[in-house]
Amino acid sequence: MTDSTRLNPADEIALGRDFMTLSQHVLSNFGTFSAEAYDLSALMSRIGLAGKTIARHLSLAGLLENVLGVTGETNVQGEAVKNMDHYANRVFLRAFEQSGLVCRLASEEMEKPYYIPENCPIGRYTLLYDPIDGSSNIDVNLAIGSIFSIRQQEGDDENGEAEDLLQSGRKQIGAGYILYGTSTMLVYSLGKGVHAFTLDPSIGEFILFQENIHIPDSGSTYSVNEGNFWQWEESMREYIRYIHRQKGFSARYSGALVADIHRILFQGGVFLYPGTIGHEDGKLRLLYESAPLAFLIEQAGGRASTGTQDILDVVPTKLHSRTPLIIGSKENVKVVESFLNK
């Protein structure tokens, strides 16, 4: 390269980052041009496409019909289905139909997995996802997200029970989330560190923001819905009283799991969604929320626990099993566990 074509070092670095797209990063992460690397690169690109489509639709909230509000239906969890829940679930399905990448998709919004027969002869993966996390935030224009998990396709369980998915989170080969906030960000891990991308709407690409993210070993943020205080076991209430006495701690709770986890990933701290009296398993779904985020946070050097067991070691008994979640900086999680295991 001649002096006339060479940029200054800062511009070279910036330009190099501008050309590091999501699919390119996956390939470079593998360091090989194997079939697996190409498949996972293509799979992540389709997840990115779903995220772009959802972000575009959200940007028109209040201008288009059927973006805000509820459909009048309830999902398999017994929860009211928002219009965006239904739309986002369909976006993920359409993104992978005729892709040849996944044999089936399983979602928090569907009772059983969605099989794609034409993909199954060659589709080597199953995608599990929560299409919209924090949907109560949609109508007031606050941050929401999508969560995804990638597992190897095992068998051809076409009866829809998907019993091979009833295994621990250690069976995941990748996971991540998409955050729809002031900008749209995608954070992922395929077991080789945690990497964040920002959507550049001018070119329609997720561009590398930061790679090999490491969560601080401890942090001063705790995120929990304290409105449930009197529904918790006494050990959890005692931990919250302890935190209230600690100087420098700040409470941050947005009502969207992805948004709170994103803050803690970069700044440290702990997110808590404990079980309640009579509902010890809590609210969060293991396969679609807790396990994917636990995979991601552990890859970043943090921890995720039920309070007594690592989340990634929990084996679900059904597709929509729930679990308590304590997740974040390893030192913060350790302190919470010390109260719960007294």
Buried (B, 14 or more C-beta within 10 A) or exposed (E): EEEEEEEEEEEEEEEEEEEBBBBBBBBBBBEEEEEEBBBBBBBBBBBBBBBBBBBEBBBEBEEEEEBBEBBEEEBEBEBBBBBBBBBBBBBBBBBBEEBBBBBBBBBBBBEBBBBBEEBBEEBBBBBBBBBBBBBEBBBEEBBBBBBBBBBEBBEEBEEBEBEBBBBBBEBBBBBBBBBBBEEBBBBBBBEBBBBBBBBBEEEEBBBBBBBEBEBBEBBBBBBBEBEBEEBBBEBBBBBBEBBEEEEEBEEBBBBBBBBBBBBBBBBBBBBBBBBBEEEEEBBBBBBBBBBBBBBBBBBBBBBBBBBEEBBBEBEBEEBBBBBBBBBBBBBBBBBBBEBBEE
